[in-house]
Amino acid sequence: MIKKLAKFNVIPLILALISPFFLPVDPAVAVICGFLLSLIFVLSSAWILDNFWNADSKLFLKVFFFSMVIRFLLVLAAMGILLGLTKIDEIYFTVSFIISYLYQSITEMIFFNQLLQNKSSN
């Protein structure tokens, strides 16, 4: 699943990385940081799915939901650090994070649905 998500993030990553050519430096850095933070969050979820998908269902649910709480707290901490300790543009960062997180969450749910369909057909 990580490989599939990585493939779907090549174009958005390229767009984020070329944003300094179209935006002033501060907003471009904010866009890149927002995108990368959401990418890390979603790829860590995909890593959990890849490594624990075939485990016992109780173990999978424990690990998945525990990791969800940990990842949420880490993202909140990272956002707090980025917004509190740096001079990053808050609006561009927040909008970039929300848009890229929604995009990546939708693709993750599509792949997760495909995994469930494949598992139920076997």
N, CA, C and O atoms as CSV, one atom per row, in Angstrom:
chain,resi,resn,atom,element,x,y,z
A,1,MET,N,N,0.817,-1.187,0.000
A,1,MET,CA,C,0.000,0.000,0.000
A,1,MET,C,C,0.865,1.258,0.000
A,1,MET,O,O,0.484,2.277,-0.575
A,2,ILE,N,N,2.025,1.186,0.643
A,2,ILE,CA,C,2.905,2.350,0.677
A,2,ILE,C,C,3.364,2.703,-0.734
A,2,ILE,O,O,3.432,3.878,-1.093
A,3,LYS,N,N,3.678,1.685,-1.530
A,3,LYS,CA,C,4.133,1.948,-2.895
A,3,LYS,C,C,3.035,2.611,-3.721
A,3,LYS,O,O,3.308,3.527,-4.496
A,4,LYS,N,N,1.788,2.149,-3.557
A,4,LYS,CA,C,0.676,2.749,-4.300
A,4,LYS,C,C,0.461,4.196,-3.887
A,4,LYS,O,O,0.269,5.065,-4.736
A,5,LEU,N,N,0.494,4.457,-2.584
A,5,LEU,CA,C,0.323,5.833,-2.115
A,5,LEU,C,C,1.475,6.717,-2.573
A,5,LEU,O,O,1.271,7.882,-2.917
A,6,ALA,N,N,2.679,6.167,-2.578
A,6,ALA,CA,C,3.830,6.945,-3.043
A,6,ALA,C,C,3.671,7.315,-4.515
A,6,ALA,O,O,4.006,8.430,-4.915
A,7,LYS,N,N,3.161,6.384,-5.322
A,7,LYS,CA,C,2.945,6.681,-6.742
A,7,LYS,C,C,1.926,7.803,-6.925
A,7,LYS,O,O,2.094,8.664,-7.789
A,8,PHE,N,N,0.877,7.792,-6.117
A,8,PHE,CA,C,-0.147,8.822,-6.235
A,8,PHE,C,C,0.308,10.169,-5.691
A,8,PHE,O,O,-0.366,11.175,-5.910
A,9,ASN,N,N,1.426,10.211,-4.991
A,9,ASN,CA,C,1.914,11.460,-4.425
A,9,ASN,C,C,3.085,12.055,-5.182
A,9,ASN,O,O,3.628,13.079,-4.765
A,10,VAL,N,N,3.487,11.445,-6.279
A,10,VAL,CA,C,4.605,11.977,-7.058
A,10,VAL,C,C,4.246,13.338,-7.649
A,10,VAL,O,O,4.999,14.299,-7.491
A,11,ILE,N,N,3.114,13.427,-8.320
A,11,ILE,CA,C,2.723,14.694,-8.953
A,11,ILE,C,C,2.461,15.783,-7.916
A,11,ILE,O,O,2.965,16.893,-8.084
A,12,PRO,N,N,1.692,15.519,-6.845
A,12,PRO,CA,C,1.534,16.573,-5.831
A,12,PRO,C,C,2.857,16.989,-5.190
A,12,PRO,O,O,3.040,18.160,-4.860
A,13,LEU,N,N,3.784,16.039,-5.008
A,13,LEU,CA,C,5.084,16.387,-4.440
A,13,LEU,C,C,5.860,17.292,-5.387
A,13,LEU,O,O,6.476,18.267,-4.956
A,14,ILE,N,N,5.831,16.974,-6.663
A,14,ILE,CA,C,6.507,17.826,-7.651
A,14,ILE,C,C,5.886,19.216,-7.658
A,14,ILE,O,O,6.601,20.217,-7.703
A,15,LEU,N,N,4.559,19.282,-7.614
A,15,LEU,CA,C,3.892,20.587,-7.574
A,15,LEU,C,C,4.271,21.376,-6.326
A,15,LEU,O,O,4.474,22.588,-6.392
A,16,ALA,N,N,4.364,20.696,-5.198
A,16,ALA,CA,C,4.762,21.386,-3.965
A,16,ALA,C,C,6.203,21.872,-4.055
A,16,ALA,O,O,6.525,22.966,-3.592
A,17,LEU,N,N,7.068,21.055,-4.652
A,17,LEU,CA,C,8.478,21.432,-4.733
A,17,LEU,C,C,8.748,22.547,-5.736
A,17,LEU,O,O,9.728,23.277,-5.593
A,18,ILE,N,N,7.895,22.692,-6.753
A,18,ILE,CA,C,8.099,23.799,-7.697
A,18,ILE,C,C,7.320,25.046,-7.292
A,18,ILE,O,O,7.361,26.059,-7.989
A,19,SER,N,N,6.614,24.973,-6.173
A,19,SER,CA,C,5.850,26.147,-5.728
A,19,SER,C,C,6.713,27.380,-5.480
A,19,SER,O,O,6.197,28.489,-5.620
A,20,PRO,N,N,8.009,27.262,-5.118
A,20,PRO,CA,C,8.812,28.488,-4.974
A,20,PRO,C,C,8.964,29.284,-6.271
A,20,PRO,O,O,9.291,30.470,-6.229
A,21,PHE,N,N,8.734,28.651,-7.411
A,21,PHE,CA,C,8.809,29.375,-8.673
A,21,PHE,C,C,7.572,30.234,-8.919
A,21,PHE,O,O,7.614,31.164,-9.723
A,22,PHE,N,N,6.465,29.925,-8.228
A,22,PHE,CA,C,5.209,30.625,-8.453
A,22,PHE,C,C,4.760,31.455,-7.259
A,22,PHE,O,O,3.935,32.357,-7.404
A,23,LEU,N,N,5.292,31.160,-6.094
A,23,LEU,CA,C,4.894,31.847,-4.871
A,23,LEU,C,C,6.113,32.513,-4.247
A,23,LEU,O,O,7.248,32.126,-4.527
A,24,PRO,N,N,5.881,33.507,-3.406
A,24,PRO,CA,C,7.006,34.020,-2.617
A,24,PRO,C,C,7.578,32.912,-1.730
A,24,PRO,O,O,6.922,31.895,-1.505
A,25,VAL,N,N,8.774,33.104,-1.237
A,25,VAL,CA,C,9.481,32.045,-0.513
A,25,VAL,C,C,8.719,31.575,0.725
A,25,VAL,O,O,8.574,30.369,0.928
A,26,ASP,N,N,8.235,32.482,1.545
A,26,ASP,CA,C,7.562,32.077,2.788
A,26,ASP,C,C,6.316,31.228,2.541
A,26,ASP,O,O,6.176,30.177,3.165
A,27,PRO,N,N,5.405,31.644,1.653
A,27,PRO,CA,C,4.253,30.771,1.380
A,27,PRO,C,C,4.651,29.440,0.741
A,27,PRO,O,O,4.022,28.417,1.008
A,28,ALA,N,N,5.686,29.443,-0.098
A,28,ALA,CA,C,6.122,28.201,-0.739
A,28,ALA,C,C,6.657,27.217,0.300
A,28,ALA,O,O,6.373,26.022,0.223
A,29,VAL,N,N,7.420,27.706,1.260
A,29,VAL,CA,C,7.918,26.840,2.336
A,29,VAL,C,C,6.748,26.296,3.146
A,29,VAL,O,O,6.760,25.132,3.549
A,30,ALA,N,N,5.744,27.122,3.386
A,30,ALA,CA,C,4.564,26.686,4.133
A,30,ALA,C,C,3.810,25.598,3.376
A,30,ALA,O,O,3.345,24.630,3.979
A,31,VAL,N,N,3.686,25.750,2.056
A,31,VAL,CA,C,3.004,24.740,1.233
A,31,VAL,C,C,3.762,23.414,1.288
A,31,VAL,O,O,3.155,22.356,1.456
A,32,ILE,N,N,5.075,23.470,1.147
A,32,ILE,CA,C,5.885,22.250,1.182
A,32,ILE,C,C,5.788,21.575,2.550
A,32,ILE,O,O,5.635,20.356,2.631
A,33,CYS,N,N,5.874,22.354,3.615
A,33,CYS,CA,C,5.780,21.783,4.975
A,33,CYS,C,C,4.410,21.159,5.226
A,33,CYS,O,O,4.322,20.075,5.804
A,34,GLY,N,N,3.355,21.822,4.804
A,34,GLY,CA,C,2.013,21.274,4.982
A,34,GLY,C,C,1.825,19.976,4.230
A,34,GLY,O,O,1.243,19.024,4.749
A,35,PHE,N,N,2.323,19.941,3.000
A,35,PHE,CA,C,2.210,18.721,2.202
A,35,PHE,C,C,3.013,17.585,2.827
A,35,PHE,O,O,2.510,16.469,2.957
A,36,LEU,N,N,4.252,17.862,3.213
A,36,LEU,CA,C,5.102,16.808,3.767
A,36,LEU,C,C,4.573,16.284,5.098
A,36,LEU,O,O,4.672,15.088,5.373
A,37,LEU,N,N,4.016,17.160,5.921
A,37,LEU,CA,C,3.456,16.709,7.195
A,37,LEU,C,C,2.276,15.765,6.970
A,37,LEU,O,O,2.169,14.734,7.634
A,38,SER,N,N,1.407,16.109,6.050
A,38,SER,CA,C,0.271,15.219,5.776
A,38,SER,C,C,0.736,13.929,5.104
A,38,SER,O,O,0.166,12.865,5.346
A,39,LEU,N,N,1.761,14.014,4.268
A,39,LEU,CA,C,2.299,12.817,3.614
A,39,LEU,C,C,2.872,11.844,4.648
A,39,LEU,O,O,2.644,10.637,4.559
A,40,ILE,N,N,3.603,12.359,5.613
A,40,ILE,CA,C,4.165,11.509,6.665
A,40,ILE,C,C,3.051,10.836,7.457
A,40,ILE,O,O,3.141,9.650,7.774
A,41,PHE,N,N,2.006,11.587,7.775
A,41,PHE,CA,C,0.888,11.049,8.540
A,41,PHE,C,C,0.213,9.903,7.792
A,41,PHE,O,O,-0.062,8.859,8.382
A,42,VAL,N,N,-0.054,10.085,6.516
A,42,VAL,CA,C,-0.763,9.066,5.736
A,42,VAL,C,C,0.142,7.872,5.422
A,42,VAL,O,O,-0.321,6.732,5.443
A,43,LEU,N,N,1.413,8.112,5.133
A,43,LEU,CA,C,2.317,6.988,4.866
A,43,LEU,C,C,2.543,6.139,6.112
A,43,LEU,O,O,2.728,4.926,6.010
A,44,SER,N,N,2.530,6.761,7.276
A,44,SER,CA,C,2.662,5.962,8.502
A,44,SER,C,C,1.433,5.084,8.706
A,44,SER,O,O,1.551,3.967,9.212
A,45,SER,N,N,0.276,5.566,8.326
A,45,SER,CA,C,-0.935,4.748,8.383
A,45,SER,C,C,-0.836,3.580,7.407
A,45,SER,O,O,-1.223,2.459,7.734
A,46,ALA,N,N,-0.321,3.842,6.218
A,46,ALA,CA,C,-0.153,2.773,5.229
A,46,ALA,C,C,0.859,1.739,5.712
A,46,ALA,O,O,0.706,0.548,5.440
A,47,TRP,N,N,1.885,2.183,6.421
A,47,TRP,CA,C,2.870,1.250,6.963
A,47,TRP,C,C,2.210,0.311,7.969
A,47,TRP,O,O,2.479,-0.890,7.971
A,48,ILE,N,N,1.346,0.859,8.824
A,48,ILE,CA,C,0.619,0.033,9.795
A,48,ILE,C,C,-0.245,-0.990,9.059
A,48,ILE,O,O,-0.269,-2.165,9.425
A,49,LEU,N,N,-0.954,-0.542,8.022
A,49,LEU,CA,C,-1.799,-1.469,7.260
A,49,LEU,C,C,-0.971,-2.570,6.605
A,49,LEU,O,O,-1.356,-3.739,6.629
A,50,ASP,N,N,0.161,-2.196,6.022
A,50,ASP,CA,C,1.006,-3.194,5.365
A,50,ASP,C,C,1.548,-4.231,6.344
A,50,ASP,O,O,1.586,-5.422,6.032
A,51,ASN,N,N,1.960,-3.791,7.505
A,51,ASN,CA,C,2.621,-4.695,8.446
A,51,ASN,C,C,1.671,-5.503,9.324
A,51,ASN,O,O,2.048,-6.566,9.817
A,52,PHE,N,N,0.453,-5.022,9.526
A,52,PHE,CA,C,-0.452,-5.714,10.439
A,52,PHE,C,C,-1.737,-6.193,9.770
A,52,PHE,O,O,-2.648,-6.654,10.458
A,53,TRP,N,N,-1.830,-6.095,8.457
A,53,TRP,CA,C,-3.055,-6.465,7.757
A,53,TRP,C,C,-3.398,-7.935,7.947
A,53,TRP,O,O,-4.568,-8.278,8.121
A,54,ASN,N,N,-2.406,-8.802,7.916
A,54,ASN,CA,C,-2.651,-10.244,8.024
A,54,ASN,C,C,-2.602,-10.752,9.459
A,54,ASN,O,O,-2.687,-11.958,9.692
A,55,ALA,N,N,-2.468,-9.859,10.408
A,55,ALA,CA,C,-2.443,-10.256,11.820
A,55,ALA,C,C,-3.862,-10.583,12.282
A,55,ALA,O,O,-4.836,-10.357,11.564
A,56,ASP,N,N,-3.952,-11.113,13.480
A,56,ASP,CA,C,-5.242,-11.380,14.105
A,56,ASP,C,C,-6.052,-10.079,14.145
A,56,ASP,O,O,-5.494,-9.004,14.365
A,57,SER,N,N,-7.351,-10.181,13.934
A,57,SER,CA,C,-8.176,-8.970,13.830
A,57,SER,C,C,-8.148,-8.135,15.105
A,57,SER,O,O,-8.173,-6.907,15.034
A,58,LYS,N,N,-8.096,-8.779,16.268
A,58,LYS,CA,C,-8.028,-8.017,17.522
A,58,LYS,C,C,-6.714,-7.248,17.622
A,58,LYS,O,O,-6.694,-6.083,18.019
A,59,LEU,N,N,-5.622,-7.909,17.260
A,59,LEU,CA,C,-4.318,-7.248,17.280
A,59,LEU,C,C,-4.286,-6.102,16.279
A,59,LEU,O,O,-3.797,-5.015,16.587
A,60,PHE,N,N,-4.808,-6.347,15.081
A,60,PHE,CA,C,-4.828,-5.303,14.061
A,60,PHE,C,C,-5.585,-4.074,14.551
A,60,PHE,O,O,-5.104,-2.949,14.415
A,61,LEU,N,N,-6.767,-4.288,15.119
A,61,LEU,CA,C,-7.561,-3.152,15.595
A,61,LEU,C,C,-6.862,-2.405,16.720
A,61,LEU,O,O,-6.883,-1.175,16.754
A,62,LYS,N,N,-6.242,-3.138,17.644
A,62,LYS,CA,C,-5.504,-2.482,18.726
A,62,LYS,C,C,-4.379,-1.619,18.174
A,62,LYS,O,O,-4.249,-0.445,18.522
A,63,VAL,N,N,-3.570,-2.219,17.310
A,63,VAL,CA,C,-2.421,-1.500,16.757
A,63,VAL,C,C,-2.884,-0.321,15.913
A,63,VAL,O,O,-2.331,0.774,16.020
A,64,PHE,N,N,-3.892,-0.535,15.076
A,64,PHE,CA,C,-4.344,0.523,14.177
A,64,PHE,C,C,-4.892,1.719,14.954
A,64,PHE,O,O,-4.517,2.858,14.679
A,65,PHE,N,N,-5.774,1.471,15.919
A,65,PHE,CA,C,-6.368,2.587,16.650
A,65,PHE,C,C,-5.376,3.240,17.607
A,65,PHE,O,O,-5.414,4.456,17.796
A,66,PHE,N,N,-4.490,2.454,18.214
A,66,PHE,CA,C,-3.451,3.042,19.057
A,66,PHE,C,C,-2.523,3.914,18.224
A,66,PHE,O,O,-2.160,5.015,18.636
A,67,SER,N,N,-2.139,3.417,17.045
A,67,SER,CA,C,-1.260,4.207,16.178
A,67,SER,C,C,-1.969,5.459,15.676
A,67,SER,O,O,-1.329,6.487,15.455
A,68,MET,N,N,-3.285,5.382,15.494
A,68,MET,CA,C,-4.034,6.554,15.052
A,68,MET,C,C,-3.953,7.665,16.105
A,68,MET,O,O,-3.761,8.834,15.770
A,69,VAL,N,N,-4.098,7.295,17.356
A,69,VAL,CA,C,-4.010,8.282,18.436
A,69,VAL,C,C,-2.600,8.863,18.508
A,69,VAL,O,O,-2.433,10.077,18.627
A,70,ILE,N,N,-1.593,8.005,18.436
A,70,ILE,CA,C,-0.201,8.462,18.495
A,70,ILE,C,C,0.117,9.373,17.314
A,70,ILE,O,O,0.727,10.427,17.490
A,71,ARG,N,N,-0.292,8.972,16.115
A,71,ARG,CA,C,-0.027,9.792,14.926
A,71,ARG,C,C,-0.727,11.135,15.022
A,71,ARG,O,O,-0.160,12.156,14.636
A,72,PHE,N,N,-1.961,11.150,15.535
A,72,PHE,CA,C,-2.692,12.402,15.702
A,72,PHE,C,C,-1.955,13.330,16.663
A,72,PHE,O,O,-1.808,14.522,16.391
A,73,LEU,N,N,-1.495,12.785,17.782
A,73,LEU,CA,C,-0.767,13.606,18.751
A,73,LEU,C,C,0.558,14.112,18.178
A,73,LEU,O,O,0.952,15.250,18.433
A,74,LEU,N,N,1.239,13.272,17.409
A,74,LEU,CA,C,2.489,13.703,16.780
A,74,LEU,C,C,2.259,14.799,15.745
A,74,LEU,O,O,3.048,15.738,15.642
A,75,VAL,N,N,1.180,14.679,14.983
A,75,VAL,CA,C,0.870,15.720,13.999
A,75,VAL,C,C,0.514,17.024,14.700
A,75,VAL,O,O,0.942,18.095,14.270
A,76,LEU,N,N,-0.265,16.941,15.778
A,76,LEU,CA,C,-0.578,18.155,16.538
A,76,LEU,C,C,0.688,18.797,17.089
A,76,LEU,O,O,0.843,20.018,17.040
A,77,ALA,N,N,1.591,17.977,17.613
A,77,ALA,CA,C,2.850,18.503,18.141
A,77,ALA,C,C,3.683,19.138,17.031
A,77,ALA,O,O,4.238,20.222,17.211
A,78,ALA,N,N,3.770,18.464,15.886
A,78,ALA,CA,C,4.540,19.011,14.763
A,78,ALA,C,C,3.929,20.312,14.262
A,78,ALA,O,O,4.648,21.262,13.951
A,79,MET,N,N,2.595,20.355,14.183
A,79,MET,CA,C,1.941,21.602,13.760
A,79,MET,C,C,2.198,22.706,14.777
A,79,MET,O,O,2.470,23.845,14.400
A,80,GLY,N,N,2.115,22.380,16.053
A,80,GLY,CA,C,2.383,23.376,17.087
A,80,GLY,C,C,3.798,23.904,17.020
A,80,GLY,O,O,4.027,25.105,17.160
A,81,ILE,N,N,4.754,23.004,16.807
A,81,ILE,CA,C,6.154,23.422,16.696
A,81,ILE,C,C,6.361,24.283,15.462
A,81,ILE,O,O,6.990,25.338,15.533
A,82,LEU,N,N,5.828,23.829,14.325
A,82,LEU,CA,C,6.002,24.599,13.088
A,82,LEU,C,C,5.358,25.977,13.174
A,82,LEU,O,O,5.948,26.974,12.760
A,83,LEU,N,N,4.156,26.024,13.711
A,83,LEU,CA,C,3.452,27.306,13.768
A,83,LEU,C,C,3.939,28.183,14.919
A,83,LEU,O,O,3.901,29.409,14.817
A,84,GLY,N,N,4.393,27.576,16.002
A,84,GLY,CA,C,4.796,28.352,17.166
A,84,GLY,C,C,6.233,28.819,17.153
A,84,GLY,O,O,6.527,29.929,17.595
A,85,LEU,N,N,7.132,27.992,16.657
A,85,LEU,CA,C,8.550,28.312,16.750
A,85,LEU,C,C,9.156,28.855,15.467
A,85,LEU,O,O,10.276,29.365,15.482
A,86,THR,N,N,8.449,28.757,14.379
A,86,THR,CA,C,8.986,29.270,13.114
A,86,THR,C,C,8.138,30.434,12.637
A,86,THR,O,O,7.062,30.703,13.171
A,87,LYS,N,N,8.627,31.097,11.651
A,87,LYS,CA,C,7.893,32.220,11.056
A,87,LYS,C,C,7.169,31.774,9.784
A,87,LYS,O,O,7.059,32.529,8.818
A,88,ILE,N,N,6.681,30.537,9.805
A,88,ILE,CA,C,6.003,29.978,8.640
A,88,ILE,C,C,4.652,30.671,8.444
A,88,ILE,O,O,3.998,31.058,9.413
A,89,ASP,N,N,4.250,30.821,7.211
A,89,ASP,CA,C,2.970,31.456,6.892
A,89,ASP,C,C,1.840,30.516,7.302
A,89,ASP,O,O,1.672,29.446,6.718
A,90,GLU,N,N,1.065,30.921,8.311
A,90,GLU,CA,C,0.051,30.041,8.893
A,90,GLU,C,C,-1.064,29.679,7.919
A,90,GLU,O,O,-1.503,28.530,7.876
A,91,ILE,N,N,-1.519,30.647,7.144
A,91,ILE,CA,C,-2.636,30.401,6.222
A,91,ILE,C,C,-2.230,29.403,5.137
A,91,ILE,O,O,-2.935,28.423,4.899
A,92,TYR,N,N,-1.108,29.648,4.486
A,92,TYR,CA,C,-0.664,28.741,3.426
A,92,TYR,C,C,-0.382,27.345,3.987
A,92,TYR,O,O,-0.718,26.340,3.360
A,93,PHE,N,N,0.229,27.289,5.158
A,93,PHE,CA,C,0.524,25.995,5.770
A,93,PHE,C,C,-0.758,25.238,6.076
A,93,PHE,O,O,-0.883,24.059,5.744
A,94,THR,N,N,-1.707,25.911,6.707
A,94,THR,CA,C,-2.947,25.250,7.111
A,94,THR,C,C,-3.754,24.791,5.907
A,94,THR,O,O,-4.244,23.662,5.879
A,95,VAL,N,N,-3.893,25.651,4.925
A,95,VAL,CA,C,-4.651,25.283,3.718
A,95,VAL,C,C,-3.952,24.148,2.978
A,95,VAL,O,O,-4.603,23.207,2.525
A,96,SER,N,N,-2.639,24.234,2.855
A,96,SER,CA,C,-1.883,23.174,2.188
A,96,SER,C,C,-2.024,21.853,2.931
A,96,SER,O,O,-2.215,20.806,2.312
A,97,PHE,N,N,-1.932,21.898,4.246
A,97,PHE,CA,C,-2.065,20.677,5.041
A,97,PHE,C,C,-3.451,20.070,4.875
A,97,PHE,O,O,-3.575,18.863,4.667
A,98,ILE,N,N,-4.487,20.884,4.965
A,98,ILE,CA,C,-5.857,20.373,4.873
A,98,ILE,C,C,-6.131,19.776,3.496
A,98,ILE,O,O,-6.672,18.675,3.392
A,99,ILE,N,N,-5.760,20.496,2.444
A,99,ILE,CA,C,-6.013,20.004,1.085
A,99,ILE,C,C,-5.235,18.716,0.822
A,99,ILE,O,O,-5.801,17.744,0.320
A,100,SER,N,N,-3.955,18.699,1.152
A,100,SER,CA,C,-3.170,17.493,0.874
A,100,SER,C,C,-3.592,16.336,1.770
A,100,SER,O,O,-3.551,15.184,1.339
A,101,TYR,N,N,-3.995,16.615,3.005
A,101,TYR,CA,C,-4.461,15.544,3.880
A,101,TYR,C,C,-5.763,14.946,3.354
A,101,TYR,O,O,-5.936,13.728,3.376
A,102,LEU,N,N,-6.677,15.787,2.884
A,102,LEU,CA,C,-7.922,15.269,2.305
A,102,LEU,C,C,-7.636,14.419,1.070
A,102,LEU,O,O,-8.194,13.333,0.916
A,103,TYR,N,N,-6.771,14.912,0.195
A,103,TYR,CA,C,-6.405,14.168,-1.011
A,103,TYR,C,C,-5.814,12.808,-0.648
A,103,TYR,O,O,-6.207,11.782,-1.204
A,104,GLN,N,N,-4.868,12.809,0.290
A,104,GLN,CA,C,-4.199,11.572,0.649
A,104,GLN,C,C,-5.110,10.629,1.425
A,104,GLN,O,O,-5.001,9.411,1.287
A,105,SER,N,N,-5.990,11.167,2.223
A,105,SER,CA,C,-6.930,10.317,2.958
A,105,SER,C,C,-7.914,9.642,2.014
A,105,SER,O,O,-8.273,8.481,2.210
A,106,ILE,N,N,-8.343,10.361,1.001
A,106,ILE,CA,C,-9.257,9.772,0.020
A,106,ILE,C,C,-8.564,8.647,-0.741
A,106,ILE,O,O,-9.145,7.577,-0.925
A,107,THR,N,N,-7.330,8.876,-1.186
A,107,THR,CA,C,-6.621,7.806,-1.892
A,107,THR,C,C,-6.354,6.627,-0.961
A,107,THR,O,O,-6.416,5.474,-1.388
A,108,GLU,N,N,-6.058,6.908,0.307
A,108,GLU,CA,C,-5.849,5.822,1.264
A,108,GLU,C,C,-7.127,5.008,1.449
A,108,GLU,O,O,-7.069,3.780,1.506
A,109,MET,N,N,-8.264,5.663,1.541
A,109,MET,CA,C,-9.532,4.950,1.708
A,109,MET,C,C,-9.873,4.130,0.468
A,109,MET,O,O,-10.439,3.043,0.584
A,110,ILE,N,N,-9.539,4.632,-0.704
A,110,ILE,CA,C,-9.768,3.867,-1.936
A,110,ILE,C,C,-8.938,2.586,-1.911
A,110,ILE,O,O,-9.449,1.508,-2.213
A,111,PHE,N,N,-7.658,2.703,-1.553
A,111,PHE,CA,C,-6.804,1.515,-1.485
A,111,PHE,C,C,-7.244,0.573,-0.372
A,111,PHE,O,O,-7.202,-0.646,-0.537
A,112,PHE,N,N,-7.664,1.127,0.752
A,112,PHE,CA,C,-8.146,0.308,1.862
A,112,PHE,C,C,-9.391,-0.462,1.438
A,112,PHE,O,O,-9.538,-1.636,1.776
A,113,ASN,N,N,-10.283,0.186,0.703
A,113,ASN,CA,C,-11.480,-0.476,0.188
A,113,ASN,C,C,-11.104,-1.597,-0.779
A,113,ASN,O,O,-11.716,-2.665,-0.757
A,114,GLN,N,N,-10.105,-1.363,-1.622
A,114,GLN,CA,C,-9.648,-2.410,-2.526
A,114,GLN,C,C,-9.088,-3.603,-1.760
A,114,GLN,O,O,-9.324,-4.752,-2.131
A,115,LEU,N,N,-8.341,-3.326,-0.684
A,115,LEU,CA,C,-7.827,-4.415,0.146
A,115,LEU,C,C,-8.963,-5.233,0.750
A,115,LEU,O,O,-8.911,-6.463,0.768
A,116,LEU,N,N,-9.984,-4.545,1.241
A,116,LEU,CA,C,-11.130,-5.246,1.826
A,116,LEU,C,C,-11.867,-6.076,0.785
A,116,LEU,O,O,-12.282,-7.199,1.069
A,117,GLN,N,N,-12.034,-5.532,-0.423
A,117,GLN,CA,C,-12.702,-6.285,-1.481
A,117,GLN,C,C,-11.886,-7.510,-1.877
A,117,GLN,O,O,-12.443,-8.586,-2.091
A,118,ASN,N,N,-10.573,-7.351,-1.975
A,118,ASN,CA,C,-9.714,-8.492,-2.315
A,118,ASN,C,C,-9.742,-9.549,-1.218
A,118,ASN,O,O,-9.742,-10.747,-1.500
A,119,LYS,N,N,-9.764,-9.102,0.029
A,119,LYS,CA,C,-9.788,-10.044,1.146
A,119,LYS,C,C,-11.112,-10.800,1.207
A,119,LYS,O,O,-11.130,-11.994,1.508
A,120,SER,N,N,-12.223,-10.111,0.922
A,120,SER,CA,C,-13.528,-10.773,0.977
A,120,SER,C,C,-13.749,-11.710,-0.209
A,120,SER,O,O,-14.498,-12.680,-0.091
A,121,SER,N,N,-13.113,-11.440,-1.346
A,121,SER,CA,C,-13.292,-12.311,-2.507
A,121,SER,C,C,-12.435,-13.571,-2.412
A,121,SER,O,O,-12.687,-14.548,-3.118
A,122,ASN,N,N,-11.428,-13.553,-1.545
A,122,ASN,CA,C,-10.553,-14.742,-1.392
A,122,ASN,C,C,-11.116,-15.721,-0.444
A,122,ASN,O,O,-10.511,-16.766,-0.205
